[in-house]
Amino acid sequence: MGCVFCDIVNNKIKSEKIYEDEDVLAFKDVEPQAPVHFLVIPKKHIKSLNEVKEEDFKLIGKIFSAIQKIIKDLNIKKGFRVINNCGEDGGQTVEHIHFHILAKRKMSWPPG
């Protein structure tokens, strides 16, 4: 079975992209849980946070750099949440590491 996020990276599935560079892609979530809700993924297929190797550390850093840039570009000043679901019990439904960014609403804790 293929990877839906790899298909998005390869333009086989359309997405509403908000950021892209050679290594990182960000696009709006199709089922937003906040007024601003987007995903940030590496273009390289990495199954989950548990699969990140030392050679991927720079790439993970680039993801967080992209998040900072997008937040600044979207003029989000009151805060935001970054979520990574890892594994079945962690709520991961797509086996490609990804980070949910939610903003423009007050967050609660625990998230649920």
Secondary structure as the mmCIF struct_conf table of DSSP 4:
data_model
#
loop_
_struct_conf.conf_type_id
_struct_conf.id
_struct_conf.beg_label_comp_id
_struct_conf.beg_label_asym_id
_struct_conf.beg_label_seq_id
_struct_conf.end_label_comp_id
_struct_conf.end_label_asym_id
_struct_conf.end_label_seq_id
HELX_RH_AL_P HELX_RH_AL_P1 VAL A 4 VAL A 9
TURN_TY1_P TURN_TY1_P1 ASN A 10 ASN A 11
BEND BEND1 LYS A 12 ILE A 13
STRN STRN1 LYS A 17 GLU A 20
BEND BEND2 GLU A 22 ASP A 23
STRN STRN2 VAL A 24 LYS A 28
BEND BEND3 VAL A 30 GLU A 31
BEND BEND4 GLN A 33 PRO A 35
STRN STRN3 VAL A 36 PRO A 42
BEND BEND5 LYS A 43 LYS A 44
HELX_RH_3T_P HELX_RH_3T_P1 LEU A 49 GLU A 51
HELX_RH_3T_P HELX_RH_3T_P2 GLU A 54 ASP A 56
HELX_RH_AL_P HELX_RH_AL_P2 PHE A 57 ASP A 73
TURN_TY1_P TURN_TY1_P2 LEU A 74 ASN A 75
BEND BEND6 LYS A 78 LYS A 78
STRN STRN4 PHE A 80 ILE A 83
BEND BEND7 GLY A 87 GLY A 87
TURN_TY1_P TURN_TY1_P3 GLU A 88 GLY A 91
BEND BEND8 VAL A 94 HIS A 96
STRN STRN5 PHE A 99 ALA A 103
BEND BEND9 LYS A 104 ARG A 105
BEND BEND10 TRP A 109 PRO A 110
#
